[in-house]
Amino acid sequence: MTAAAAPGARGGTGLRARAGSLAGSGVLARLAARRDRVMLPAWIYVVTILVVSTGYSFKGLYKTPASRAAIAAGIGHDAATLALGGPLYGTSIGALTVYKVGAGSALAAGLMSIFLVIRHTRADEEAGRLELVGSTAVGRGAPLAVGLLLAALANGVLALLIFAGQAAIGLPAGGSAALGLAIGSCGLCFAAVAAVAAQLSATARGARGIAIGVLVASYLVMSAGAAARGGGLRWLLWLSPIGWVTQIRAYAGDDWPALLLPVAAAAVVAAAAVALAGRRDLGAGLVPPRPGPARAARSLRSPLALAWRLQRAGLLAWTAGALVYGAAFGSIAHNIGSLLGSGAHVKNAITRLGGQSSLTDAYLAATMSIVGLVVTGYAISVVLRLRSDETTQRAEPVLATATRRASWGESYLAVAAGGSAVVLAAAGLGSGLAYGLRGGGAGTEVPRLLGAALAQWPAVVVLAGVAVLLFGLVPEFCVAGGWSALGLAALRRRDIG
Amino acid sequence: MTEAIAVSGLRKSYGRAVALDGLDLSVAQGEVHGFLGPNGSGKTTTIRILLGLLRADGGTARLLGGDPWREATAVHRRLAYVPGDVTLWPNFTGGEVIDLLGRLRGGLDAKRRASLLERFELDPTKKARAYSKGNRQKVALISALASDVELLILDEPTSGLDPLMEATFRDCVEEERHSGRTILLSSHILSEVETLCERVTIIRAGRTVESGTLAEMRHLTRTSIAADLTRHPAGLDQLPGVHDLDVQDFSGTGAAAPGARVRCEVDTGKLGEVLRRLTEAGVLSLVSQPPTLEELFLRHYAGDARSGDAT
C-alpha cells in the first residue's frame, strides 16, 4: 500500500517543486526590466525605424508600377543580390521593403534577443550575481523564465510597432501585421536558442558565441535558399528561422500558417533549455571548460604581446567578417545599374557619397566609405580597452611592473592601427576578388579595391587617436567621447557629399 | 641603515575627501615591515603612490632610492606587488599570468615558480575566470614571490586564503626575510603582522599614529598579571600604574587553599614594584601576558569609537 501511494506522493512534490522553481519570478522580472529600461527600448526603436524608414523612402523612390517592376526584375535577375536580402515576392512597395530589410531586421531582432536572454541568465550566473539571488526564495528556473519572458515581451512590442509603423505610412494592414509577427517570432526563436546556449557554455562569452553562430548559420542557409531562385535548393528557406521570415510572404499573399513554424520552434527549443537548466549545477556548463597551458608562450613578455593576445580573437572575427562583407558587396557591384533601376534618387545619393563618374565605381567607393566607418568603430573599441582595463583594475598589476605607462597605451594603439589595416585589407580583398571574378578581372580589381579600402586607413587611425587623446585628457568621458567622434565623422561624411 | 621606503608628510585628496593627511612611513632595507590600519585609512592609497600609479598632492616619497613617479619603470624592475583585490584576464590561465607578470618585471625563477605552485596547491592550467578569490590571490603571490626582486609590496595578501594557505604564506615570508628581501606587508590581520614583522607602522585616517619595533610599542602598553598568593597583598590598590585590579580573598577557607587571587593590568614601567609587592605576599603561581597587537590597536581606535558613540 505504501508502494502504491509513493508514486502519487512523488508526483505531488514534483508538481510543487516545478511551481516552486519559478518562485520569485515577478520580483526578478521587475529588476530585469529596470536594468534594461534604456537598452531594450533603444534596440526596439532602431529595428522599427530601420523597417519603417525603408518602407517610407521606397514610397518616395518608386512611385510608378513600372519603376517597381524594373527594380524587381533587376533584383530577381541576380543570385548574389538575392542571397544578400532574401527572396523577392511581388513588386509592391511592401514586398520590396521586405526584400530590402526583412532578413536584416530579423537578424537584428535575433541579436537583441540573444543579448537579452544571455544578459539575464549566463552573464549573471558567471558574475556570481545569481548565487546571491539563488540563496533567496527565488526558484531555480526563475532567471531563465524571466529572460525568456522579457524576450517575448520585447519581440511582441517590436512586432506591434512594425505593424503600426508600416500601416501608418499607408502599407496594407494585413501585410504589415504579417511582417511584424514574422520578425517578432524570429526574435523569439533566437531567444530560445540563446536560452539553450546559456545552458551549454559556462561563460556568457561562449554562450553568445554559440547563439550568434546559429544566427549567422541561419542567415547563410537563407541566402543559399534565396540564391537558388526557385531552383533545387529553394527548400533551404524552410530550414532557417530567417528563411521563415521571408516565407511568411508579407505583402505577397500573407501565408499566415507559416507563422506556426517559428512559434513552434521557439516553444520546443525553449522547453529544451528549461529541461537542461533543471539538470545542471549552478555555474556549470554542459560543455566542460578545457584546461589551458600551464606556462605562458615564450612570446608573451611585453605589453604589446599582451594587447595582441587579448585582441587577436576579435581581430580574426573582424577580418573574416570584412572578407565576407566585401565579397557580398563586390559580387553585386557589376549589377548595380539594373538594381537601381530608374531610381534617380539612389543614383544621386550614391554618386554624391562616392563622387565618381561611373556608377559602379561610385557604388564601390560608397561601400568602402561605410567599411571605413565600421572599421573606425573597431579601432575605437580596441583603444577604449585602455579605459576598461583601468576601471576594472586589470591595468594595475601591469603598471606595477617595469612597464612604462606610455608603452602600455601604445600597445593598444598599435593593435588598433595594425588591426584596422588588416580588416580594411580583408574588405578590399573580398570585394576585389568577388567583383573581379564576376566581371572586371580579378588581376586589376584586387589591387584597385585593396587600395580603395586602405585609403580609409589614415582616417581610421586619426579617430582612434582622438579616442586615446580623450582617454588621456578626460578619462571619465572617453567612452562617450570616442563614440561621439565616430558619430560626428559619420554625419560629416554625409554633409561633404 | 639604508631605507627601502622613505615617505614623509604624504598628502592626497580625491576631490574634497582627504585620503592621506601627512603620512610618514620608513622601511629599512631587509626588514619585514607591517603597515596596519583599519579599512579606508589610506593603506592602499599610500601603496599606489609608492607604485607611481597615483601622484601625491604633497610630501615626499622615495622608493629604493628613486622617485616613485618619475623613475617608476626603473624602480618597478626591482619590486613585485600583490594587490588586495586581484583582477585577472578571464581567458588567461593562472600559469600564463604568473609568467607574464614575472617577465614584465624582468625575470622569474623557474625553480621557485614550480615549488611555489606546489606549496600553494595551485592548478596553473585553469582559466582565471574559474578561480576563486583566494586562487586569484595565489596567482599574484606566486608571481611576486618567484620574481627576482629586492622589495615585495603586499596589500592584504592573505584576505582570501584559508588558514592552511596563510601558514604557507607565513613560511614564505620567513624565508624571504632570511634571504634579505624587504617586505612591506599591509594588513588588518594583527596576528599575521605580529608573527612576521619586526617593525610596524599604524595609521589612521591618513596619518601615522605610531611607528616602531613591537618592543618599543609594548613599552607603551600594559601587561596583564594573574597570581595566586598565600596572603592578601598589601597596598596594590594605592600603586600608580595598576589598573582594573581584582583581588579575591580566600583566607579562612582552608590551609591548602591560596589566601588570595589577584588579577590586574600593569603599565610596563611599574612592573618591578608590583612584582615586589606580590613576592612579599608569597607567590604560589604567576601568569603574565605581554600585550597583543589587538590591544595596541584597540587603544588607538577605541577613542575614535567612543567619540563616535557620543555624537
Interface residues (C-beta under 8 A of the other chain):
Chain A: E126 T203 P289 P291 G292 P293 A294 R295 A296 A297 L300 R301 S302 P303 L306 R309 L310 T392 Q393 R394 E396 P397 V398 L399 A400 T401 A402 T403 R404 R405
Chain B: L51 G52 L53 A72 T73 A74 H76 R77 L79 A80 Y81 P83 D85 V86 T87 L88 W89 P90 F92 T93 G95 E96 V97 I98 D99 L100 L101 R103 L104 R105 G106 D123 P124 T125 K126 K127 R129 A130 A140 I153
